Amino acid sequence: MNNLWTDTGYISLNHVNEQLCGDRVEIIGNNEKSLTMVLADGLGSGVKANILSTLTSKIICTMMANGMPIEECVDTIAKTLPVCSVRQVAYSTFTIIRITDNTTAEIIQFDNPNVILLRNGKSVDYPIVSRVIEGKTILESRIPLQLHDVFIAMSDGAIYAGVGKTMNFGWQRENIIEYAERLYDDTLSAKMIASMIVDECNRLYEGEPGDDTTVAAVRIRERTPVNLLMGPPADPRDATKMMTLFFSKEGKKIVCGGTTSQIAADYLHETIVTSLDYGTDPAIPPVGHMKGVDLVTEGVITMSRVVEYAKAFVEGTDLTNLWSVQTDGASQIAQLLFEYATDINFFIGKAINPAHQNPDLPITFGIKIRLVQELSEYLEKMGKQIKVSYF
């Protein structure tokens, strides 16, 4: 097994005045063996388009993830989609990106803007074979993968961004390539790449998208583990075991909580230096510094904010991603978990913190566990590999 990892992310804008998006992205598989991502764009906008794209993405993704040939997928779609009573067509365009063993990408495209491939930060051409299946012209490509390859798929709302507003002919594919090359950084996650392009589309639309707009990205990167320690163990005698396991792990180390960081300091025979700088968010307690640990933060308040950021990130409700530029403890944790990490190991102590038993505080026993469980769910939706160990 190689040390590569498939990072995926997408974000959508709804057509102005529409509650539902006519585009849909479906992802099936894991990041180690095979992963299939389908971006479907339903005809028109609103409810009908949403139904068309949802059916298309789910059917194709499920069939291809189970090894069915593209001919059967297209045939099934043609026989399944409801026919529009006005246009007399059942129509949804689609883009399929399937990654196998993190070594090969298979791309299948029908009527969406062609996928962009960035290699070493620059757009490169890739072989495309065209054939007709069930009356539809399908474009197929097979590409050996390299580290830092980025695939960018989009619905046509992206290339029409700004038509009649800020641009005469929309934001053409060439313009998107130029923009993607300019913003490229090999530390950016797939979700962040997609978010930045969609944010620019929204700007060109002047905040009123004339079409559903979706960008999905796939990035090939190295595996990078991050380990997070929070809370002392239920039995104080297990502290040494907990610390030994935590510090023996490969990857960056985050320690959350005052008592926990003191246990870590005693184990390492080091001193914690607490910063007086609240960073960019005065609501989040300052971070600390300790040799042998990459980041030391306060516990529950900081982690609660991280969970808020994770929820907004996964649901696509926050295009600004302020955590990506802020310097407070919660933002730094978010940067490490959302952007940097592929594998995340949580080491969670189950001791009851006496400070959390104060009835005047809105913190109840078990909040640590709930925070970790909720955060783990969001991180898994980001495609991270999660392991939680309790002590």
ROPA-984093 format. One record per residue (C-alpha): x, y, z; residue in three letters. Coordinates in pm, whole numbers, plus 50000, padded with zeros to 5 digits. Layout:
N
XYZALA...
This chain:
391
500005000050000MET501365034249908ASN501305063850144ASN498915084249930LEU495485096450030TRP492485107749825THR491105140349963ASP487665151049835THR485545181949888GLY482715200849721TYR480455230749769ILE477335243849594SER475455276249540LEU471695275049487ASN470065293649199HIS468835326949335VAL465435323649510ASN465605285549511GLU465575265149833GLN466895233349670LEU470035229049463CYS469715213349118GLY473245199349146ASP474205169549356ARG477505153449457VAL477625117649582GLU480725100049715ILE481015062849790ILE484035043249905GLY487005048850129ASN490285066750077ASN492445035450080GLU491095011349817LYS488655028549584SER486545059849589LEU483835070949346THR482565106649323MET479685117249097VAL478675153349027LEU475245155148859ALA473505186148724ASP469745182848679GLY467885200548399LEU466735235248504GLY466625244248872SER464535238749183GLY462675207149283VAL462735189548943LYS466435195448894ALA467125183849249ASN465245151249189ILE467015145048858LEU470495151448995SER469865131649315THR468645101149125LEU471495103648874THR474285107549129SER473035080549364LYS472345054749092ILE475645059948908ILE477725062049224CYS476235030349370THR476505010649045MET480065021148964MET481255016149320ALA480014980249280ASN481964975248959GLY479154979148704MET480224990848355PRO479385026148243ILE477085012747968GLU474754997548229GLU474885029148439CYS473845051348146VAL471165026548037ASP469745025748390THR469745063648411ILE467955066748076ALA465245042448191LYS464885056848542THR464825094648516LEU461355110148496PRO460615127848167VAL460095165548178CYS456515172948066SER457595205647901VAL460845195747726ARG459975158647686GLN463495148947800VAL464895132048109ALA468105150548145TYR470915152548393SER474545158048303THR477205140748511PHE480905138148588THR482375106748744ILE485795105248908ILE486825070949032ARG490125066249217ILE491525030849252THR494245022049505ASP495335058749502ASN497235050249181THR494745054948895THR491985079748817ALA489145070948580GLU487115100748460ILE483785097448277ILE482025129048160GLN478695137248000PHE477865173247906ASP479435189848212ASN482425213348167PRO485535191948127ASN487395182748443VAL490525203448509ILE493695184748609LEU496355204248797LEU499735187148819ARG502385205049023ASN500025234749029GLY499675237848650LYS496865226648422SER497795197148201VAL495955179947917ASP494955143747963TYR493845117347710PRO490125116647632ILE488315089147440VAL484835097347308SER482095071747246ARG478305071247214VAL476245051847470ILE472425051947449GLU472625082247220GLY474805101647464LYS478395112147388THR480495100347681ILE484085111747737LEU486385087047913GLU489905091148052SER492295069448249ARG495145087548425ILE498055074148637PRO498155094848955LEU500975115749096GLN501365131649437LEU499595165649459HIS497405159449151ASP494195179649177VAL491035172248976PHE488405199748960ILE484905190848838ALA482095216248803MET478535221548688SER477915246748410ASP476865272848666GLY480585278548721ALA481385287348360ILE478285309548332TYR479195329448642ALA478825366648581GLY476925364548249VAL475015397048204GLY476495410648526LYS480245413348568THR481215395148244MET479875393247889ASN480425356247826PHE480735342148176GLY483745328048357TRP485095304548093GLN486945272248172ARG490215289148074GLU489535316448329ASN488835290648598ILE492105272848512ILE494005305648544GLU492325312848878TYR492985277549010ALA496645279448909GLU497005313049080ARG495495301449410LEU497215267449406TYR499095257149717ASP499915220849788ASP498715225150147THR495145234250046LEU492515207550103SER490145196949825ALA487255213550010LYS489165246150038MET490045245949666ILE486375240349578ALA485265267149826SER487625293349685MET486435287749328ILE482745288149428VAL483335319549635ASP484695336649322GLU481665324249122CYS479385339549385ASN481285372449361ARG480905372648981LEU477185365449021TYR477075395049265GLU475555372049525GLY472625362349302GLU473565330449113PRO471745327148782GLY472265289548791ASP473005262449045ASP476775262149081THR478835233249215THR482565226949226VAL484005193749346ALA487715187049390ALA489805155949436VAL493365159649561ARG496055132949589ILE498175138849897ARG500395121250148GLU498865106850464ARG499385130150757THR498295118951105PRO497245142551385VAL496745131551747ASN494495150051992LEU494525144352369LEU491695157452587MET490795150152948GLY492545130253224PRO491815092753247PRO489025080053473ALA491645061353678ASP494665083453758PRO496845052353751ARG496255050353373ASP497805084653311ALA501245071053222THR499775045052986LYS497615071552818MET500565095252774MET502885067852650THR500405057452380LEU499705093552281PHE503335104652252PHE504405072752072SER502065080651782LYS503485094851462GLU502235129351362GLY501365162851515LYS500215164751878LYS497385186252020ILE496665187152395VAL493365202452511CYS492485212152868GLY494345226253168GLY494525194453376THR495355173353072THR498185196152961SER499645195353313GLN499645157153309ILE501385158552970ALA503925183553103ALA504705161153401ASP505125131253169TYR507505150452940LEU509225168453230HIS508505200953053GLU506925234453147THR503795249752994ILE504115286052892VAL500685302052862THR500295329952610SER498585362352707LEU497585368052346ASP493945359252277TYR494695358951904GLY491885369951676THR488975357751892ASP488735370352253PRO485995344652328ALA488525316252299ILE491075312052583PRO494735317552487PRO496895288652371VAL499915275152557GLY503325263252446HIS505205232052553MET508195214252406LYS507135181352246GLY503565193252174VAL502515212051860ASP499515229552015LEU498225233652374VAL494715247852424THR491925250852677GLU489375222752664GLY485585224752636VAL485125261052522ILE487755257252252THR486495223352131MET482885235752123SER483975262451877ARG485855236651668VAL482645216251643VAL480775247651526GLU483405253251258TYR483235216651150ALA479445217651119LYS479535249050903ALA482375234750694PHE480595201850621VAL477205217750556GLU478695244750334GLY476945272350530THR480135292450576ASP481965303150261LEU484295326250452THR486105299250655ASN487405325150903LEU489155297851101TRP491585293850811SER493135328050878VAL492485333151251GLN495115325051515THR493095315551826ASP493235280051963GLY489985268051803ALA491045281051461SER494455264451491GLN492835231051579ILE490455234951283ALA493375241951050GLN495155210451166LEU492105187451160LEU490265200650852PHE493155209950624GLU496315191850736TYR495195158150874ALA494165126850687THR494205103350991ASP493055116351331ILE493555097851659ASN491595110151962PHE492805100952312PHE489955109752547ILE490065107652925GLY486765099653099LYS487505115553438ALA484845138753577ILE486115174453588ASN484925190253918PRO484715224153746ALA482015210053519HIS479765200153809GLN478945236053902ASN475155239253844PRO475665275653744ASP477755265253445LEU475985254053123PRO478295223853104ILE477105189253201THR478965156953256PHE479685139352932GLY479985170852723ILE483555161052634LYS482345127852499ILE479505143852301ARG481845169952155LEU484295143252042VAL481535121351897GLN479985150451708GLU483365162651583LEU484295127351474SER481105124851266GLU481855157551087TYR485475147651028LEU484385114150880GLU482105133450642LYS485215152750538MET486765119050448GLY489115116550744LYS490125083450901GLN489105085551269ILE490085064651570LYS488875073051923VAL490455057152232SER488915062452577TYR490765059952906PHE
